[in-house]
Amino acid sequence: TPAAWRRRGAAVPAGPQRYRIAWEPLTVPAEPRLSGRWLLVTPDGSGAEDTALACEQAVAGHGADVLVIRVGNAVERAELATLLPEFGVLAGVLSLLSLAEGSHPGLRTLDACLTGTLLLLQALGDSGIDAPLWCATRGAVAADGTEEIRPEQAQVWGLGRVAALEHPMRWGGLVDLPDRLDGPALDGLCAVLAGRDGEDQVAVRAPVPLGRRLVPAPEPAAPAPAPWTAHGTVLVTGGTGGLGAQVARWLAERGAEHLVLLGRRGPEAPGADELTGALAALGTRSTLLACDVADRAALERVLERLRDAGETVRGVVHTAGLTSDTALMDCTPAELARRTAAKTRGAAHLDALFEDCPLDAFVLFSSISGTWGSGGQGAYAAANAYLDGLAAARRRRGLTATS
Ligand SMILES: NC(=O)c1ccc[n+]([C@@H]2O[C@H](COP(=O)([O-])OP(=O)(O)OC[C@H]3O[C@@H](n4cnc5c(N)ncnc54)[C@H](OP(=O)(O)O)[C@@H]3O)[C@@H](O)[C@H]2O)c1
């Protein structure tokens, strides 16, 4: 980061340091051709039947032999790894498992769309199948600005970008489908699956598929707004953690009257006394509470307590989260759940519980791993992509959100 460069006495590189995601129209063949045997992996009983049938017919119509396997939310890695070799030599795999609804049957904080994708990737590896895996989503990305973003779909893109880094030889790509899967959209999908131009992050939209790009973002033209000031009570999840404590101090310096700092250890967290002392010296009252933010009932109890005390929360900063350093092939569903829950469930609960409350700020601490992936951090990247997706979804609903 620029701050780290400065600390080392190094010059901050010249050039743009602000970037944004852009979507570029792709040139695709009018009549894309697929060949060989393709496996279509589709969720069982999830309402994705029409999409699955349309994809099956389109892939077959563009020249491939298509075999279909239906997979339930309770599927196990070993079960899949036993089944997959029965399909013989494959030219490609198209997974619609991201369209699975609901949560993993045994892990209620984990979306089935994410577990299914992980288990399929693992089982393909276990079976020694090198055919490129394409994962289709719906509503994962805002490519043309009209989409309703679904954060649980966005997290599949976070995981997929790590799969691309960890398994480049077995990775096809991520392809986001439009709500209306008509003929041109299916042609666009098949052009993407033909994969001749190396595009691996694509949104199928009318009139042509769009490829994802990271481009320099212009500096804002308007003069910088006055420095942000905090008001009233601000809730900081992970508020006793490294960055949470920094944020708490920053908020106190900017005028927050009361900071409510949440963490599973609450006042027992290391450095808690020192932090409350520092905040008091800045004239800010603080309350440290033990609360697992992935537990909606626990979070509700905190908010009830604040309401009963006459406190109105004016800002939310969600920094709670765990990093992960497990390669995708070694990540169990339980590990995936453990590593994502605070970020994803915590953010979803905060979003729902503050839906009708006017807030000055709703800030989600995401990470660049959600934008471009990070080898060995699949769960972390997925959770951060979820946060970015949730922020986009909130803004689309007219609510404040920054990630
Ligand atoms: N540090 C960086 O360089 C960096 C870079 C990019 C993004 N980020 C993001 O910034 C955030 C903070 O990072 P950090 O470095 O400050 O991490 P940290 O020091 O490990 O702090 C994380 C905090 O989250 C709390 N927490 C974890 N699970 C929780 C749960 N289920 N419910 C409530 N609280 C929970 C922890 O407290 P308890 O253990 O007491 O629950 C801890 O206070 C993270 O979301 C991270 O992804 C950090």
Ligand as a Chemical Component Dictionary entry (heavy atoms), coordinates in Angstrom:
data_LIG
# 
_chem_comp.id                   LIG 
_chem_comp.type                 NON-POLYMER 
_chem_comp.pdbx_formal_charge   0 
_chem_comp.three_letter_code    LIG 
# 
loop_
_chem_comp_atom.comp_id 
_chem_comp_atom.atom_id 
_chem_comp_atom.alt_atom_id 
_chem_comp_atom.type_symbol 
_chem_comp_atom.charge 
_chem_comp_atom.model_Cartn_x 
_chem_comp_atom.model_Cartn_y 
_chem_comp_atom.model_Cartn_z 
_chem_comp_atom.pdbx_ordinal 
LIG N1  N1  N 0  -5.406  -6.015  8.329  1  
LIG C1  C1  C 0  -5.364  -5.817  7.008  2  
LIG O1  O1  O 0  -4.315  -5.523  6.407  3  
LIG C2  C2  C 0  -6.634  -5.941  6.192  4  
LIG C3  C3  C 0  -6.567  -5.761  4.810  5  
LIG C4  C4  C 0  -7.745  -5.848  4.074  6  
LIG C5  C5  C 0  -8.937  -6.068  4.730  7  
LIG N2  N2  N 1  -8.971  -6.245  6.065  8  
LIG C6  C6  C 0  -10.251 -6.510  6.704  9  
LIG O2  O2  O 0  -10.435 -5.648  7.806  10 
LIG C7  C7  C 0  -11.117 -6.320  8.840  11 
LIG C8  C8  C 0  -10.351 -6.216  10.138 12 
LIG O3  O3  O 0  -9.068  -6.764  9.942  13 
LIG P1  P1  P 0  -8.038  -6.848  11.150 14 
LIG O4  O4  O 0  -6.706  -7.015  10.553 15 
LIG O5  O5  O -1 -8.280  -5.729  12.093 16 
LIG O6  O6  O 0  -8.472  -8.238  11.834 17 
LIG P2  P2  P 0  -8.357  -8.672  13.365 18 
LIG O7  O7  O 0  -7.344  -7.876  14.091 19 
LIG O8  O8  O 0  -8.240  -10.157 13.356 20 
LIG O9  O9  O 0  -9.776  -8.283  13.947 21 
LIG C9  C9  C 0  -10.929 -8.967  13.604 22 
LIG C10 C10 C 0  -11.962 -8.707  14.673 23 
LIG O10 O10 O 0  -13.157 -9.395  14.316 24 
LIG C11 C11 C 0  -13.698 -9.964  15.490 25 
LIG N3  N3  N 0  -14.516 -11.105 15.093 26 
LIG C12 C12 C 0  -14.158 -12.208 14.387 27 
LIG N4  N4  N 0  -15.200 -13.029 14.238 28 
LIG C13 C13 C 0  -16.259 -12.432 14.840 29 
LIG C14 C14 C 0  -17.618 -12.782 15.010 30 
LIG N5  N5  N 0  -18.113 -13.923 14.531 31 
LIG N6  N6  N 0  -18.420 -11.931 15.681 32 
LIG C15 C15 C 0  -17.941 -10.758 16.170 33 
LIG N7  N7  N 0  -16.666 -10.380 16.043 34 
LIG C16 C16 C 0  -15.833 -11.206 15.378 35 
LIG C17 C17 C 0  -12.490 -10.339 16.333 36 
LIG O11 O11 O 0  -12.785 -10.333 17.728 37 
LIG P3  P3  P 0  -13.136 -11.681 18.535 38 
LIG O12 O12 O 0  -12.062 -12.654 18.185 39 
LIG O13 O13 O 0  -13.163 -11.256 19.961 40 
LIG O14 O14 O 0  -14.467 -12.094 18.016 41 
LIG C18 C18 C 0  -11.555 -9.184  16.046 42 
LIG O15 O15 O 0  -11.807 -8.122  16.947 43 
LIG C19 C19 C 0  -11.308 -7.750  8.402  44 
LIG O16 O16 O 0  -12.617 -7.877  7.923  45 
LIG C20 C20 C 0  -10.304 -7.907  7.282  46 
LIG O17 O17 O 0  -10.750 -8.812  6.317  47 
LIG C21 C21 C 0  -7.844  -6.180  6.805  48 
# 
loop_
_chem_comp_bond.comp_id 
_chem_comp_bond.atom_id_1 
_chem_comp_bond.atom_id_2 
_chem_comp_bond.value_order 
_chem_comp_bond.pdbx_ordinal 
LIG N1  C1  SING 1  
LIG C1  O1  DOUB 2  
LIG C1  C2  SING 3  
LIG C2  C3  SING 4  
LIG C2  C21 DOUB 5  
LIG C3  C4  DOUB 6  
LIG C4  C5  SING 7  
LIG C5  N2  DOUB 8  
LIG N2  C6  SING 9  
LIG N2  C21 SING 10 
LIG C6  O2  SING 11 
LIG C6  C20 SING 12 
LIG O2  C7  SING 13 
LIG C7  C8  SING 14 
LIG C7  C19 SING 15 
LIG C8  O3  SING 16 
LIG O3  P1  SING 17 
LIG P1  O4  DOUB 18 
LIG P1  O5  SING 19 
LIG P1  O6  SING 20 
LIG O6  P2  SING 21 
LIG P2  O7  DOUB 22 
LIG P2  O8  SING 23 
LIG P2  O9  SING 24 
LIG O9  C9  SING 25 
LIG C9  C10 SING 26 
LIG C10 O10 SING 27 
LIG C10 C18 SING 28 
LIG O10 C11 SING 29 
LIG C11 N3  SING 30 
LIG C11 C17 SING 31 
LIG N3  C12 SING 32 
LIG N3  C16 SING 33 
LIG C12 N4  DOUB 34 
LIG N4  C13 SING 35 
LIG C13 C14 SING 36 
LIG C13 C16 DOUB 37 
LIG C14 N5  SING 38 
LIG C14 N6  DOUB 39 
LIG N6  C15 SING 40 
LIG C15 N7  DOUB 41 
LIG N7  C16 SING 42 
LIG C17 O11 SING 43 
LIG C17 C18 SING 44 
LIG O11 P3  SING 45 
LIG P3  O12 DOUB 46 
LIG P3  O13 SING 47 
LIG P3  O14 SING 48 
LIG C18 O15 SING 49 
LIG C19 O16 SING 50 
LIG C19 C20 SING 51 
LIG C20 O17 SING 52 
# 
